[in-house]
Amino acid sequence: MSIKISKENAEHYIWGGVCDGWHLVKGQELSVIHERMPGQTAEVRHYHERSRQFFFVLSGQAVLEVEGVRHIIGSLEGVEVPPGVSHQMRNEGAEAVEFLVISQPTTRGDRINEE
C-alpha cells in the first residue's frame, strides 16, 4: 500500500547532536532520507562497503568532500558516491542546508567511520 510521506509524518531522528533526519523510504534495498544540517556542522568522514549513495541538495549549500575533492553543491544539485569511497558532508555556511540522501542498498550496518 502506498501512502504520502513528508517530514511531518516520517520517522524522525537526530544525528550529530543537532542535525535532523527523516526516513522517507526505509527498506533493505533502498533508503531515502531527508536531512537538515544547521550552519557550521559536519558528519564524520566515512565510507560504505556496499551502499551507493546520491546526495541531492533541496535548499542551501553544502560541501561534499569525496576522496579529498571538495564538491560545492547548491540547491537542486547532487553528487553520487560509489561504494568504498570515503566522503563527508559539511555545512560550512551560516544557514541550514536540507538535502536528500538516497542509498542503494540501505546503509544500515554498512558504515565504516574514518575518524
C-alpha positions in Angstrom: 0.0 0.0 0.0 1.3 3.4 -1.0 1.0 6.4 1.4 2.0 10.0 1.0 5.1 10.8 3.1 6.7 14.0 4.2 8.8 15.4 7.1 5.6 15.8 9.0 4.7 12.1 9.2 8.1 10.4 8.5 10.1 8.7 11.2 12.4 11.4 12.7 15.8 11.0 14.3 18.6 13.3 15.5 22.3 12.7 14.5 25.4 14.6 15.4 23.6 16.2 18.3 22.0 18.9 16.2 21.2 17.5 12.8 17.8 16.1 11.7 16.9 13.1 9.6 13.5 11.9 8.3 13.2 8.3 6.8 11.1 8.8 3.7 11.8 5.3 2.4 13.3 2.8 4.9 13.8 -0.5 3.1 16.7 -3.1 2.8 17.2 -2.4 -0.9 16.5 1.4 -0.9 16.8 4.2 1.6 15.7 7.8 1.1 16.4 10.2 3.9 15.6 13.9 4.1 18.3 15.6 6.3 18.8 19.0 7.7 22.2 20.3 8.9 22.4 23.7 10.7 25.2 26.0 9.8 28.7 25.1 10.7 28.1 21.3 11.1 29.6 18.2 9.6 29.2 14.5 9.6 32.1 12.1 10.4 34.2 11.1 7.3 33.3 7.5 6.4 32.6 5.1 3.6 30.2 2.2 2.9 31.3 -1.2 1.8 28.1 -2.0 -0.3 25.9 1.1 -0.5 25.9 3.6 -3.4 24.7 7.0 -2.3 23.3 10.1 -4.0 23.3 13.4 -2.1 20.8 15.9 -3.6 20.5 19.4 -2.0 17.0 20.8 -1.7 17.9 24.2 -0.1 21.0 25.9 0.9 24.6 25.0 0.0 26.6 22.0 1.2 30.2 20.8 0.7 30.6 17.1 0.0 34.2 16.0 0.2 34.8 12.8 -1.8 38.2 11.2 -1.6 39.8 14.7 -0.8 37.9 16.5 -3.6 35.5 19.3 -2.4 32.2 19.5 -4.3 30.1 22.6 -3.5 26.5 21.5 -4.0 23.8 24.2 -4.4 20.1 23.9 -4.4 18.8 21.3 -6.9 22.2 19.8 -7.5 23.6 16.4 -6.4 26.7 14.2 -6.3 26.9 10.4 -6.4 29.2 8.4 -4.1 30.1 4.8 -5.1 30.7 2.1 -2.5 34.1 2.1 -0.9 34.7 5.8 -1.4 35.5 8.0 1.6 33.2 11.0 1.9 32.0 13.7 4.4 29.0 16.1 4.1 29.6 19.5 5.6 27.6 22.8 6.0 30.3 25.5 6.2 27.8 28.3 5.9 25.6 30.1 8.4 22.2 28.9 7.1 20.8 25.4 7.4 21.0 23.1 4.4 18.4 20.5 3.6 19.1 17.5 1.3 18.1 14.0 0.3 20.4 11.0 0.8 19.4 8.1 -1.4 21.2 4.9 -0.7 21.0 1.5 -2.5 21.1 -0.8 -0.7 20.5 0.6 2.8 23.5 1.9 4.7 22.4 0.2 8.0 25.3 -1.9 9.2 27.4 -0.8 6.2 29.2 2.4 7.5 32.9 2.5 8.4 33.9 5.7 10.2 37.4 7.0 9.5 37.8 9.5 12.3 
